[in-house]
Protein backbone atom coordinates (compact mmCIF):
# COMPACT_ATOMS: atom_id res chain seq x y z
CA UNK A 1 0.00 0.00 0.00
CA UNK A 2 1.27 3.47 -0.88
CA UNK A 3 2.85 5.28 2.06
CA UNK A 4 3.69 2.16 4.04
CA UNK A 5 7.33 1.06 4.20
CA UNK A 6 6.63 -2.57 5.13
CA UNK A 7 4.92 -5.32 3.20
CA UNK A 8 2.72 -7.23 3.00
CA UNK A 9 0.41 -4.72 4.67
CA UNK A 10 -3.37 -4.63 4.94
CA UNK A 11 -5.88 -2.28 6.52
CA UNK A 12 -8.73 -3.32 8.77
CA UNK A 13 -11.41 -0.61 8.83
CA UNK A 14 -14.24 -0.53 11.37
CA UNK A 15 -17.10 1.89 11.95
CA UNK A 16 -18.10 3.19 15.38
CA UNK A 17 -20.26 0.12 16.00
CA UNK A 18 -17.41 -2.28 15.25
CA UNK A 19 -18.75 -3.35 11.85
CA UNK A 20 -15.81 -4.12 9.54
CA UNK A 21 -15.22 -3.20 5.94
CA UNK A 22 -15.91 -6.72 4.63
CA UNK A 23 -13.72 -6.35 1.56
CA UNK A 24 -10.70 -5.25 3.61
CA UNK A 25 -11.28 -8.01 6.16
CA UNK A 26 -11.55 -10.70 3.49
CA UNK A 27 -8.46 -9.40 1.70
CA UNK A 28 -6.46 -9.79 4.92
CA UNK A 29 -7.74 -13.29 5.65
CA UNK A 30 -7.11 -14.40 2.06
CA UNK A 31 -3.69 -12.74 1.87
CA UNK A 32 -2.43 -14.35 5.07
CA UNK A 33 -3.34 -17.79 3.72
CA UNK A 34 -2.02 -17.25 0.19
CA UNK A 35 1.33 -15.94 1.40
CA UNK A 36 1.77 -18.66 4.01
CA UNK A 37 2.57 -16.17 6.76
CA UNK A 38 3.78 -17.47 10.09
CA UNK A 39 3.21 -14.20 11.99
CA UNK A 40 0.99 -11.12 11.74
CA UNK A 41 1.43 -7.81 13.61
CA UNK A 42 -1.85 -5.90 14.03
CA UNK A 43 -1.48 -2.28 15.17
CA UNK A 44 -4.24 0.07 16.34
CA UNK A 45 -3.93 3.84 16.68
CA UNK A 46 -5.45 5.78 19.55
CA UNK A 47 -6.93 9.27 19.23
CA UNK A 48 -5.87 10.15 15.67
CA UNK A 49 -8.00 12.40 13.54
CA UNK A 50 -8.08 10.54 10.26
CA UNK A 51 -6.76 7.68 8.19
CA UNK A 52 -3.76 9.65 6.88
CA UNK A 53 -2.50 10.40 10.41
CA UNK A 54 -2.98 6.78 11.47
CA UNK A 55 -1.20 5.52 8.34
CA UNK A 56 1.73 7.87 8.96
CA UNK A 57 1.97 6.54 12.51
CA UNK A 58 2.06 2.95 11.27
CA UNK A 59 4.68 3.76 8.66
CA UNK A 60 6.94 5.48 11.20
CA UNK A 61 6.57 2.83 13.89
CA UNK A 62 6.90 -0.23 11.64
CA UNK A 63 9.78 1.10 9.53
CA UNK A 64 12.55 -0.49 11.71
CA UNK A 65 11.00 -3.97 11.61
CA UNK A 66 12.56 -5.32 8.37
CA UNK A 67 16.12 -4.40 9.40
CA UNK A 68 15.63 -5.78 12.91
CA UNK A 69 14.36 -9.07 11.47
CA UNK A 70 17.26 -9.28 8.99
CA UNK A 71 19.84 -8.55 11.69
CA UNK A 72 18.38 -11.32 13.82
CA UNK A 73 18.24 -13.71 10.85
CA UNK A 74 14.60 -14.34 11.77
CA UNK A 75 12.87 -17.15 9.88
CA UNK A 76 9.45 -15.54 10.39
CA UNK A 77 7.28 -14.75 7.39
CA UNK A 78 5.75 -11.62 8.82
CA UNK A 79 2.81 -9.54 7.64
CA UNK A 80 1.30 -6.32 8.99
CA UNK A 81 -2.20 -4.90 9.44
CA UNK A 82 -3.25 -1.44 10.56
CA UNK A 83 -6.61 -0.89 12.24
CA UNK A 84 -8.55 2.22 11.19
CA UNK A 85 -11.40 3.19 13.48
CA UNK A 86 -13.32 6.46 13.96
CA UNK A 87 -11.54 8.42 16.67
CA UNK A 88 -10.17 11.92 17.02
CA UNK A 89 -7.42 14.03 18.55
CA UNK A 90 -7.47 17.71 19.44
CA UNK A 91 -4.97 19.29 17.09
CA UNK A 92 -3.23 21.28 19.83
CA UNK A 93 -1.71 18.00 21.07
CA UNK A 94 1.74 17.53 19.54
CA UNK A 95 2.99 14.36 17.88
CA UNK A 96 6.79 14.57 17.79
CA UNK A 97 8.35 14.48 14.30
CA UNK A 98 5.00 14.57 12.48
CA UNK A 99 4.48 17.25 9.81
CA UNK A 100 2.42 20.29 10.78
CA UNK A 101 -0.60 19.19 8.75
CA UNK A 102 -0.75 15.97 10.75
CA UNK A 103 0.04 17.35 14.18
CA UNK A 104 0.38 20.82 15.59
CA UNK A 105 3.89 21.35 17.02
CA UNK A 106 4.43 22.07 20.67
CA UNK A 107 4.06 25.78 21.26
CA UNK A 108 3.46 28.36 23.95
CA UNK A 109 -0.06 28.40 25.40
CA UNK A 110 -2.69 30.07 23.24
CA UNK A 111 -3.68 33.54 24.46
CA UNK A 112 -7.19 32.29 25.11
CA UNK A 113 -9.02 28.94 25.03
CA UNK A 114 -10.50 28.23 21.62
CA UNK A 115 -11.54 25.45 19.30
CA UNK A 116 -9.03 25.38 16.47
CA UNK A 117 -10.67 24.95 13.05
CA UNK A 118 -8.99 21.58 12.48
CA UNK A 119 -10.25 20.33 15.85
CA UNK A 120 -13.76 21.56 15.07
CA UNK A 121 -13.70 19.63 11.79
CA UNK A 122 -12.41 16.55 13.59
CA UNK A 123 -15.21 16.76 16.15
CA UNK A 124 -17.75 17.05 13.34
CA UNK A 125 -16.38 13.87 11.75
CA UNK A 126 -16.34 12.04 15.06
CA UNK A 127 -19.86 13.16 16.01
CA UNK A 128 -21.80 13.40 12.73
CA UNK A 129 -25.00 15.44 12.87
CA UNK A 130 -23.71 17.65 15.69
CA UNK A 131 -22.49 20.58 13.60
CA UNK A 132 -24.82 23.22 15.07
CA UNK A 133 -24.06 22.08 18.63
CA UNK A 134 -20.32 22.26 17.92
CA UNK A 135 -20.67 25.71 16.41
CA UNK A 136 -22.30 26.91 19.63
CA UNK A 137 -19.53 25.38 21.73
CA UNK A 138 -16.95 27.18 19.58
CA UNK A 139 -18.88 30.43 19.89
CA UNK A 140 -19.00 30.21 23.68
CA UNK A 141 -15.26 29.50 23.87
CA UNK A 142 -14.55 32.46 21.61
CA UNK A 143 -16.76 34.87 23.59
CA UNK A 144 -15.95 33.51 27.09
CA UNK A 145 -18.94 35.29 28.67
CA UNK A 146 -18.64 36.18 32.33
CA UNK A 147 -21.96 34.49 33.09
CA UNK A 148 -22.34 31.24 35.07
CA UNK A 149 -25.41 30.37 33.00
CA UNK A 150 -23.31 30.24 29.83
CA UNK A 151 -20.77 27.93 31.48
CA UNK A 152 -23.67 25.70 32.49
CA UNK A 153 -24.93 25.82 28.91
CA UNK A 154 -21.48 24.76 27.67
CA UNK A 155 -21.37 21.77 30.06
CA UNK A 156 -24.88 20.73 29.02
CA UNK A 157 -23.90 20.84 25.34
CA UNK A 158 -20.84 18.70 25.98
CA UNK A 159 -23.06 16.22 27.77
CA UNK A 160 -25.43 16.10 24.79
CA UNK A 161 -22.52 15.64 22.40
CA UNK A 162 -21.05 12.59 24.07
CA UNK A 163 -24.21 10.95 25.44
CA UNK A 164 -24.28 7.19 24.76
CA UNK A 165 -25.88 6.61 21.37
CA UNK A 166 -26.11 2.84 21.28
CA UNK A 167 -27.76 0.35 23.65
CA UNK A 168 -28.13 -2.66 21.35
CA UNK A 169 -26.37 -5.99 21.76
CA UNK A 170 -23.49 -5.04 19.46
CA UNK A 171 -22.42 -2.35 21.89
CA UNK A 172 -21.86 -4.95 24.58
CA UNK A 173 -20.17 -7.71 22.58
CA UNK A 174 -17.41 -9.30 24.63
CA UNK A 175 -16.75 -7.27 27.78
CA UNK A 176 -19.29 -4.49 28.03
CA UNK A 177 -18.48 -1.25 26.31
CA UNK A 178 -20.03 0.31 29.44
CA UNK A 179 -17.73 -1.72 31.71
CA UNK A 180 -17.45 -0.77 35.33
CA UNK A 181 -13.67 -0.54 35.45
CA UNK A 182 -12.49 2.09 37.95
CA UNK A 183 -11.74 4.83 35.47
CA UNK A 184 -13.73 7.30 33.37
CA UNK A 185 -16.82 5.23 32.66
CA UNK A 186 -20.15 4.38 34.23
CA UNK A 187 -23.06 2.51 32.76
CA UNK A 188 -24.80 5.69 31.65
CA UNK A 189 -22.50 8.71 31.57
CA UNK A 190 -19.67 10.35 33.49
CA UNK A 191 -20.74 12.01 36.72
CA UNK A 192 -18.61 15.03 35.79
CA UNK A 193 -21.42 16.25 33.53
CA UNK A 194 -23.84 16.35 36.46
CA UNK A 195 -21.58 18.20 38.91
CA UNK A 196 -21.32 21.98 39.19
CA UNK A 197 -19.60 23.15 35.95
CA UNK A 198 -17.59 25.85 37.72
CA UNK A 199 -16.12 23.28 40.13
CA UNK A 200 -15.23 20.81 37.39
CA UNK A 201 -13.86 23.42 34.97
CA UNK A 202 -11.89 25.04 37.78
CA UNK A 203 -10.25 21.72 38.64
CA UNK A 204 -9.27 21.13 35.02
CA UNK A 205 -7.90 24.67 34.84
CA UNK A 206 -5.72 24.05 37.88
CA UNK A 207 -4.31 20.90 36.24
CA UNK A 208 -3.51 22.81 33.06
CA UNK A 209 -1.79 25.54 35.06
CA UNK A 210 0.37 22.94 36.79
CA UNK A 211 1.45 21.61 33.38
CA UNK A 212 2.32 25.01 31.95
CA UNK A 213 4.05 26.47 34.99
CA UNK A 214 7.83 26.33 35.50
CA UNK A 215 8.83 23.46 37.83
CA UNK A 216 9.72 25.82 40.70
CA UNK A 217 6.66 28.08 40.38
CA UNK A 218 4.26 28.35 43.30
CA UNK A 219 0.82 26.92 42.35
CA UNK A 220 -1.11 30.11 43.01
CA UNK A 221 1.36 32.28 41.11
CA UNK A 222 1.36 29.89 38.17
CA UNK A 223 -2.40 29.96 37.96
CA UNK A 224 -2.56 33.75 38.08
CA UNK A 225 0.09 34.13 35.40
CA UNK A 226 -1.43 31.63 33.03
CA UNK A 227 -5.11 32.31 33.40
CA UNK A 228 -5.39 35.87 34.58
CA UNK A 229 -8.99 36.65 35.49
CA UNK A 230 -11.46 34.09 36.78
CA UNK A 231 -13.51 33.98 33.57
CA UNK A 232 -10.58 33.05 31.39
CA UNK A 233 -9.47 30.42 33.90
CA UNK A 234 -12.85 28.71 33.91
CA UNK A 235 -13.17 28.77 30.13
CA UNK A 236 -9.74 27.16 29.84
CA UNK A 237 -11.11 24.39 32.04
CA UNK A 238 -14.26 24.27 29.90
CA UNK A 239 -12.18 23.48 26.81
CA UNK A 240 -10.57 20.66 28.77
CA UNK A 241 -14.03 19.40 29.77
CA UNK A 242 -14.88 19.16 26.07
CA UNK A 243 -11.61 17.37 25.34
CA UNK A 244 -12.10 14.84 28.12
CA UNK A 245 -15.77 14.38 27.25
CA UNK A 246 -14.95 13.58 23.63
CA UNK A 247 -12.16 11.24 24.72
CA UNK A 248 -14.56 9.47 27.06
CA UNK A 249 -16.67 8.70 23.98
CA UNK A 250 -13.57 7.58 22.03
CA UNK A 251 -12.71 5.29 24.92
CA UNK A 252 -16.15 3.71 24.86
CA UNK A 253 -15.87 3.37 21.10
CA UNK A 254 -12.50 1.62 21.36
CA UNK A 255 -14.03 -1.05 23.59
CA UNK A 256 -16.89 -1.57 21.15
CA UNK A 257 -14.60 -1.83 18.10
CA UNK A 258 -12.33 -4.27 19.94
CA UNK A 259 -15.10 -6.52 21.21
CA UNK A 260 -17.57 -6.40 18.34
CA UNK A 261 -15.09 -5.80 15.51
CA UNK A 262 -11.53 -7.01 15.88
CA UNK A 263 -12.26 -9.97 18.16
CA UNK A 264 -14.36 -11.81 15.53
CA UNK A 265 -11.73 -11.05 12.86
CA UNK A 266 -9.09 -12.70 15.06
CA UNK A 267 -11.38 -15.71 15.41
CA UNK A 268 -11.72 -15.91 11.63
CA UNK A 269 -7.94 -15.75 11.17
CA UNK A 270 -7.50 -18.53 13.71
CA UNK A 271 -10.02 -20.66 11.82
CA UNK A 272 -8.56 -20.11 8.34
CA UNK A 273 -4.85 -20.09 9.34
CA UNK A 274 -4.59 -22.26 12.47
CA UNK A 275 -0.80 -21.97 12.73
CA UNK A 276 -0.72 -18.17 12.43
CA UNK A 277 0.82 -16.31 15.37
CA UNK A 278 -0.82 -12.91 15.92
CA UNK A 279 0.91 -10.05 17.73
CA UNK A 280 -1.31 -7.19 18.88
CA UNK A 281 0.01 -3.65 19.35
CA UNK A 282 -2.10 -0.73 20.53
CA UNK A 283 -1.33 2.91 21.26
CA UNK A 284 -3.43 4.86 23.77
CA UNK A 285 -7.10 3.89 23.32
CA UNK A 286 -5.86 1.47 20.66
CA UNK A 287 -4.43 -0.56 23.54
CA UNK A 288 -7.89 -0.71 25.03
CA UNK A 289 -9.27 -1.79 21.68
CA UNK A 290 -6.77 -4.66 21.54
CA UNK A 291 -7.43 -5.71 25.13
CA UNK A 292 -11.19 -5.84 24.55
CA UNK A 293 -10.65 -7.94 21.43
CA UNK A 294 -9.21 -10.66 23.69
CA UNK A 295 -12.56 -10.95 25.43
CA UNK A 296 -14.35 -11.66 22.15
CA UNK A 297 -12.03 -14.49 21.08
CA UNK A 298 -13.81 -17.84 20.71
CA UNK A 299 -13.05 -20.40 23.40
CA UNK A 300 -9.76 -22.28 22.99
CA UNK A 301 -8.52 -19.80 20.40
CA UNK A 302 -4.81 -19.41 21.00
CA UNK A 303 -3.76 -17.31 18.04
CA UNK A 304 -2.62 -14.26 20.04
CA UNK A 305 1.02 -14.73 21.00
CA UNK A 306 1.83 -11.26 22.32
CA UNK A 307 0.19 -7.98 23.25
CA UNK A 308 2.14 -4.72 23.47
CA UNK A 309 0.45 -1.68 25.02
CA UNK A 310 2.07 1.64 24.08
CA UNK A 311 0.95 4.32 26.56
CA UNK A 312 -2.31 2.44 27.11
CA UNK A 313 -5.17 4.80 27.99
CA UNK A 314 -7.25 2.54 30.20
CA UNK A 315 -7.32 1.49 33.83
CA UNK A 316 -4.13 0.05 35.30
CA UNK A 317 -6.40 -2.33 37.21
CA UNK A 318 -8.16 -3.63 34.08
CA UNK A 319 -6.64 -7.15 34.28
CA UNK A 320 -6.75 -7.39 38.09
CA UNK A 321 -8.65 -10.39 39.53
CA UNK A 322 -9.49 -8.30 42.61
CA UNK A 323 -9.40 -4.55 43.03
CA UNK A 324 -7.20 -3.46 45.96
CA UNK A 325 -9.90 -1.07 47.18
CA UNK A 326 -12.84 -3.46 46.58
CA UNK A 327 -11.96 -7.13 46.96
CA UNK A 328 -15.42 -8.17 45.76
CA UNK A 329 -14.77 -6.83 42.28
CA UNK A 330 -12.19 -7.38 39.59
CA UNK A 331 -11.04 -5.22 36.73
CA UNK A 332 -13.16 -4.92 33.61
CA UNK A 333 -10.85 -7.34 31.77
CA UNK A 334 -9.91 -9.52 34.72
CA UNK A 335 -7.94 -12.57 33.69
CA UNK A 336 -8.05 -11.82 29.98
CA UNK A 337 -4.28 -11.36 29.83
CA UNK A 338 -4.15 -15.16 30.18
CA UNK A 339 -5.59 -15.45 26.66
CA UNK A 340 -2.24 -14.23 25.34
CA UNK A 341 0.14 -17.16 24.83
CA UNK A 342 3.17 -14.93 25.32
CA UNK A 343 3.82 -11.76 27.32
CA UNK A 344 1.57 -8.74 27.76
CA UNK A 345 4.05 -5.86 27.60
CA UNK A 346 2.87 -2.55 29.07
CA UNK A 347 5.05 0.45 28.17
CA UNK A 348 4.70 3.43 30.50
CA UNK A 349 6.39 6.82 30.82
CA UNK A 350 6.62 9.51 33.47
CA UNK A 351 6.57 12.13 30.70
CA UNK A 352 3.05 11.26 29.53
CA UNK A 353 1.07 14.21 30.91
CA UNK A 354 -2.18 13.06 29.32
CA UNK A 355 -2.13 9.84 31.36
CA UNK A 356 -0.18 11.06 34.36
CA UNK A 357 -2.37 14.05 35.18
CA UNK A 358 -5.41 14.67 32.98
CA UNK A 359 -6.56 11.06 32.60
CA UNK A 360 -6.73 10.27 36.33
CA UNK A 361 -8.29 13.66 37.05
CA UNK A 362 -10.99 13.15 34.41
CA UNK A 363 -11.56 9.60 35.65
CA UNK A 364 -11.82 10.70 39.25
CA UNK A 365 -14.22 13.53 38.46
CA UNK A 366 -16.25 11.24 36.19
CA UNK A 367 -17.01 8.73 38.90
CA UNK A 368 -16.80 10.79 42.09
CA UNK A 369 -16.66 14.55 41.59
CA UNK A 370 -16.54 15.31 45.31
CA UNK A 371 -13.30 13.33 45.69
CA UNK A 372 -11.63 15.15 42.81
CA UNK A 373 -10.85 18.15 44.95
CA UNK A 374 -8.63 16.25 47.35
CA UNK A 375 -5.39 14.26 46.96
CA UNK A 376 -4.83 12.12 43.88
CA UNK A 377 -6.52 8.72 44.21
CA UNK A 378 -4.54 5.74 42.86
CA UNK A 379 -7.79 4.07 41.79
CA UNK A 380 -7.92 6.21 38.68
CA UNK A 381 -4.49 5.55 37.15
CA UNK A 382 -3.78 4.48 33.57
CA UNK A 383 -1.67 1.66 32.13
CA UNK A 384 0.57 4.08 30.26
CA UNK A 385 1.47 6.00 33.41
CA UNK A 386 2.54 3.28 35.83
CA UNK A 387 1.84 -0.08 34.18
CA UNK A 388 -0.32 -3.09 35.02
CA UNK A 389 -1.32 -3.13 38.69
CA UNK A 390 -2.64 -5.80 41.11
CA UNK A 391 -1.88 -8.77 38.81
CA UNK A 392 0.19 -11.42 40.57
CA UNK A 393 3.48 -12.28 38.92
CA UNK A 394 3.81 -9.03 36.97
CA UNK A 395 7.45 -8.29 36.10
CA UNK A 396 8.81 -4.73 36.18
CA UNK A 397 11.80 -3.83 34.00
CA UNK A 398 13.69 -0.72 32.92
CA UNK A 399 13.87 -0.32 29.15
CA UNK A 400 17.55 -1.25 28.86
CA UNK A 401 16.98 -4.54 30.65
CA UNK A 402 13.81 -5.31 28.68
CA UNK A 403 15.71 -4.88 25.42
CA UNK A 404 17.99 -7.74 26.48
CA UNK A 405 15.02 -10.10 26.71
CA UNK A 406 11.47 -10.44 28.03
CA UNK A 407 9.72 -13.10 30.09
CA UNK A 408 8.01 -15.78 28.01
CA UNK A 409 4.58 -15.02 29.46
CA UNK A 410 2.65 -12.93 31.94
CA UNK A 411 2.37 -9.17 32.37
CA UNK A 412 5.55 -7.13 31.98
CA UNK A 413 5.77 -3.43 32.85
CA UNK A 414 8.52 -1.62 30.97
CA UNK A 415 9.50 1.94 31.95
CA UNK A 416 10.15 3.63 28.60
CA UNK A 417 10.63 7.13 30.02
CA UNK A 418 14.15 7.19 28.57
CA UNK A 419 12.76 7.43 25.01
CA UNK A 420 9.08 8.41 25.42
CA UNK A 421 9.83 11.91 26.67
CA UNK A 422 9.08 14.56 24.01
CA UNK A 423 5.96 16.67 23.66
CA UNK A 424 4.33 19.68 25.24
CA UNK A 425 1.11 20.34 27.16
CA UNK A 426 -1.59 19.20 27.35
CA UNK A 427 -0.58 15.64 26.37
CA UNK A 428 3.16 15.63 27.00
CA UNK A 429 4.94 12.61 25.52
CA UNK A 430 1.76 10.58 25.07
CA UNK A 431 2.28 10.24 21.31
CA UNK A 432 6.09 10.02 21.31
CA UNK A 433 6.16 6.32 20.44
CA UNK A 434 8.01 6.04 17.12
CA UNK A 435 11.32 4.69 18.41
CA UNK A 436 13.43 1.73 17.31
CA UNK A 437 13.62 0.56 20.91
CA UNK A 438 9.83 0.16 21.08
CA UNK A 439 9.78 -1.62 17.73
CA UNK A 440 12.32 -4.08 19.10
CA UNK A 441 10.16 -4.63 22.21
CA UNK A 442 7.25 -5.70 19.98
CA UNK A 443 9.49 -8.19 18.16
CA UNK A 444 10.96 -9.48 21.43
CA UNK A 445 7.49 -9.97 22.88
CA UNK A 446 6.51 -12.03 19.85
CA UNK A 447 9.74 -14.09 19.92
CA UNK A 448 10.44 -12.81 16.41
CA UNK A 449 13.96 -11.73 17.41
CA UNK A 450 16.29 -12.72 20.22
MOBELFEN-V75510 format. One record per residue. PSI is psi as a letter, one per 20 degrees, with the letter a starting at -180 (NA if undefined). NEAR is the number of other C-alpha atoms within 8 Angstrom. D_LAST is the distance of its C-alpha to the last C-alpha in Angstrom with 1 decimal. Layout:
[[PSI,NEAR,D_LAST] [PSI,NEAR,D_LAST]]
//
This chain:
[[p,6,28.9] [p,3,30.5] [i,7,28.9] [p,11,25.3] [i,7,23.0] [q,11,20.6] [q,8,21.8] [q,7,22.6] [p,11,23.6] [q,11,26.2] [q,11,28.1] [o,13,29.1] [p,11,32.3] [q,15,34.0] [a,10,37.4] [i,10,38.2] [j,12,39.0] [j,14,35.6] [p,10,37.2] [q,11,34.9] [o,9,35.9] [h,6,36.3] [g,6,35.9] [g,12,32.6] [g,13,31.3] [h,8,32.5] [h,9,31.1] [g,12,27.6] [g,11,28.1] [g,8,29.7] [h,8,27.1] [g,11,24.1] [g,10,26.1] [h,6,27.5] [i,6,24.3] [l,7,22.6] [q,12,19.5] [h,10,16.8] [q,12,15.5] [p,13,17.6] [p,12,17.0] [p,12,20.3] [p,13,21.2] [p,14,24.5] [r,14,26.4] [d,11,28.6] [m,11,32.0] [q,11,32.2] [h,12,35.6] [r,9,35.1] [h,8,33.0] [h,7,32.9] [g,10,31.4] [g,12,28.8] [h,11,27.9] [h,10,27.6] [g,10,25.2] [g,11,23.0] [g,12,23.2] [g,8,22.4] [g,12,19.4] [i,10,17.8] [h,9,18.6] [i,9,15.4] [g,11,13.4] [g,8,14.5] [g,7,13.7] [h,10,10.1] [g,11,9.7] [g,8,11.8] [h,7,10.1] [i,8,6.9] [l,6,9.6] [p,9,8.8] [i,4,11.8] [q,8,12.3] [n,8,15.8] [p,10,15.6] [r,12,18.7] [q,13,19.8] [p,13,22.8] [p,13,24.5] [p,12,27.0] [o,12,30.4] [q,9,32.6] [n,10,35.8] [a,12,35.1] [r,13,36.3] [p,10,35.8] [p,9,38.6] [i,10,38.6] [j,10,39.2] [o,14,35.6] [q,14,33.6] [o,11,30.3] [p,9,29.0] [i,4,28.9] [q,7,30.5] [q,7,33.9] [h,7,37.0] [i,5,37.9] [h,8,34.7] [p,12,34.7] [p,12,37.4] [q,10,36.4] [p,10,36.8] [r,5,40.4] [q,4,43.2] [q,5,44.6] [q,5,46.9] [h,4,50.6] [q,6,51.0] [p,11,49.0] [r,8,49.0] [o,10,47.2] [q,8,45.9] [g,6,46.9] [h,7,43.3] [g,11,42.6] [g,11,45.9] [h,8,44.9] [g,12,41.5] [h,10,43.3] [h,12,45.7] [h,7,43.0] [h,9,41.3] [m,8,44.7] [q,7,46.8] [j,5,50.5] [k,9,50.4] [g,8,51.5] [h,6,54.8] [g,9,53.3] [h,11,50.7] [h,8,53.5] [g,8,55.3] [g,10,52.3] [h,11,51.9] [g,8,55.7] [g,11,55.7] [h,12,52.8] [g,9,54.7] [h,6,58.0] [l,9,56.8] [q,7,60.1] [m,6,61.3] [o,6,62.1] [h,7,60.4] [h,6,61.3] [h,10,59.2] [h,12,56.2] [h,9,56.8] [g,8,57.1] [g,11,53.7] [h,12,52.0] [h,9,53.8] [g,10,52.6] [g,12,49.0] [g,10,49.4] [h,7,50.9] [g,10,48.1] [j,10,45.3] [q,8,47.2] [p,8,45.4] [i,4,46.4] [p,5,45.2] [j,7,46.1] [r,6,45.6] [h,6,43.2] [h,9,40.5] [i,12,40.1] [k,14,39.2] [q,12,36.9] [b,10,34.2] [q,13,34.3] [p,10,37.3] [i,11,37.1] [k,10,39.7] [q,10,37.6] [k,10,38.8] [q,10,35.7] [m,11,36.9] [c,15,36.4] [k,12,38.4] [q,16,39.7] [r,10,42.6] [h,7,44.0] [f,6,46.5] [r,9,45.7] [q,11,44.7] [h,11,47.5] [h,12,47.2] [i,12,49.4] [i,6,52.1] [r,9,52.3] [o,6,54.6] [h,10,53.1] [h,9,54.2] [g,8,52.4] [g,14,49.1] [h,15,49.3] [h,11,50.3] [g,11,47.2] [g,15,44.9] [g,13,46.9] [g,10,46.3] [g,10,42.6] [h,11,42.7] [g,13,44.8] [h,10,42.4] [g,9,39.6] [h,10,41.9] [q,10,43.6] [q,6,42.8] [h,4,40.9] [j,4,44.1] [q,8,46.5] [q,6,48.6] [g,8,48.0] [g,6,51.5] [h,8,51.8] [g,14,48.6] [g,13,49.9] [g,9,53.2] [h,7,51.8] [h,9,49.4] [i,11,51.6] [c,9,55.1] [r,7,57.5] [g,7,56.9] [g,9,57.0] [h,12,54.2] [g,12,52.1] [h,12,52.5] [h,13,51.8] [g,14,48.6] [h,16,47.6] [g,13,48.9] [h,12,46.5] [h,11,43.7] [g,13,45.2] [g,9,45.0] [g,9,41.4] [h,9,40.3] [g,11,42.6] [h,10,41.0] [h,10,37.5] [g,11,38.6] [g,11,39.5] [h,12,36.2] [g,10,34.5] [g,11,36.7] [h,12,36.0] [g,12,32.2] [h,15,32.7] [g,20,35.0] [h,17,32.8] [g,17,29.8] [g,20,32.0] [i,18,34.5] [f,15,32.5] [h,12,28.7] [g,15,28.8] [h,13,31.0] [g,9,29.0] [h,10,25.9] [h,11,28.2] [g,9,29.5] [g,11,26.0] [h,13,25.3] [g,7,28.7] [h,8,28.5] [m,9,24.9] [h,8,24.2] [i,7,20.8] [p,12,19.5] [o,10,16.6] [p,12,17.6] [o,14,15.8] [p,12,18.5] [p,16,18.7] [p,18,22.0] [p,14,23.6] [c,17,26.7] [h,16,28.9] [h,15,26.3] [h,19,24.3] [g,16,27.4] [g,16,27.8] [g,15,24.5] [h,12,25.2] [h,16,28.7] [h,17,27.4] [h,12,25.8] [h,12,29.4] [j,14,30.7] [p,11,28.4] [q,7,30.5] [q,4,30.5] [k,4,27.9] [o,8,25.8] [k,9,22.1] [h,12,20.7] [o,13,19.0] [i,13,15.4] [q,15,14.7] [p,15,17.1] [p,15,16.6] [o,15,19.9] [o,14,20.6] [l,17,23.8] [p,18,25.0] [m,14,28.8] [r,13,29.8] [p,12,30.7] [i,14,28.4] [j,13,30.2] [h,13,29.5] [i,16,27.5] [p,14,29.6] [h,11,31.6] [p,12,34.4] [p,13,35.3] [h,6,36.1] [j,5,39.3] [n,7,40.4] [i,8,39.3] [i,6,41.0] [q,8,38.5] [r,13,34.9] [r,15,32.8] [h,10,33.3] [k,14,30.0] [p,12,30.1] [i,9,27.7] [h,11,26.2] [h,13,22.7] [i,7,22.9] [i,9,23.0] [p,13,19.3] [i,11,17.4] [b,13,14.2] [q,17,14.4] [o,15,17.0] [p,13,15.9] [o,17,19.0] [p,16,19.0] [q,17,22.4] [p,15,24.3] [i,10,27.6] [j,12,28.7] [n,16,28.9] [h,15,32.7] [g,11,33.0] [h,16,31.2] [h,13,32.2] [g,9,35.9] [g,11,37.2] [g,13,35.2] [h,14,36.3] [g,12,39.8] [h,11,40.2] [g,13,38.9] [g,15,41.2] [h,14,44.2] [h,14,43.4] [h,13,43.8] [n,10,46.1] [h,13,47.8] [h,6,49.9] [i,8,46.9] [i,12,45.5] [j,7,48.0] [b,5,46.9] [q,5,43.7] [p,7,40.3] [p,6,39.4] [i,5,35.9] [h,8,36.4] [k,15,35.9] [r,14,32.4] [q,16,29.6] [g,16,25.9] [i,19,25.1] [g,13,27.3] [j,11,26.2] [a,13,23.7] [p,15,24.2] [q,8,27.3] [k,10,29.0] [o,10,26.3] [p,4,26.0] [j,6,22.7] [p,10,21.2] [q,8,18.7] [p,8,19.4] [q,10,17.0] [q,9,17.7] [g,10,15.5] [g,6,14.4] [h,8,13.3] [h,11,11.5] [i,11,9.4] [i,6,8.2] [q,8,7.1] [q,10,9.5] [q,7,11.9] [h,7,11.8] [r,8,15.1] [r,13,18.0] [p,14,18.8] [o,15,16.9] [p,14,18.9] [o,14,17.3] [o,12,20.0] [k,11,19.4] [h,10,22.9] [h,7,21.7] [h,6,21.0] [n,13,22.9] [i,13,26.3] [q,9,28.5] [q,14,31.3] [r,11,34.9] [q,11,37.0] [i,10,37.3] [i,14,33.6] [c,15,32.0] [j,14,28.3] [h,15,27.9] [j,10,26.9] [m,11,24.9] [i,9,21.6] [n,9,20.7] [q,8,18.2] [h,8,15.0] [h,7,13.6] [h,9,14.4] [g,13,13.1] [h,11,9.6] [g,10,10.3] [g,10,11.4] [h,11,8.4] [g,13,6.3] [h,16,9.6] [j,12,9.8] [k,7,6.7] [h,10,7.0] [r,10,3.8] [NA,6,0.0]]
//
